[in-house]
Amino acid sequence: MLGISTGLSTLNALELAPRLIGMELLVEGVGGTIVETEAYLADDPASHSFRGPTRTNAAMFGPAWHAYVYRSYGLHWCFNVVATGNGAVLIRSLEPRHGIEIMRTRRGAMIQLCNGPGRLTQALGLSGIHDGKSLALPPFTLIERPCEPGIICGPRIGISKAADYPWRFGLAGSRFLSRPFAPMSG
């Protein structure tokens, strides 16, 4: 299990987002391999911390390596890892590996268990009660990746501001991404 001493709590969101790819994320033993993330820095107009602290984004102004969980458009929960400098990393997709039957029950689905922020939180049983909780303590377990994986990057998706920033990261070759990455133009 990883804790604050690992050094991950000292990274800003842009450094942390690719570093989380390939790690195992479990919530009460249910979860899988992180295959897609997006970075949001405090000075990023798409970041929830851009305009300063509020009741709903308070976790982003607290300690790093804590959960920031918010409701998106009043429909579904989104799970983020708080980074230094009031940024956060949205966990967009997992490859389901542990507790798959529990995930299926929660999602009422046989496929697309964790490919997308809303599906992921539903499958893992995450909600607003997890907001602000330390990722170094139960119910969370994060397991270091066994090796450095191949990582692809591209523009973020599902946002209107600063959508062109290439701050979306994915596990190369994964079939569990929320959406395929567009080829980068050179």
Buried (B, 14 or more C-beta within 10 A) or exposed (E): BBEBEEEBBEBBBBBBBBBBBBBBBBBEEBBBBBBBBBBBBBEBEBBBBBEEBEEEBEBBBBEBBBBBBBBEEEEBBBBBBBBBBBBBBBBBBBBBBBBBEBBBEBBEEEEBBBBBBBBBBBBBBBBEEBBBBBBBEEBBBBBEBEEEBEBBBBBBBBBEEBEEBEBBBBBEEBEBBBBEBEEEEE
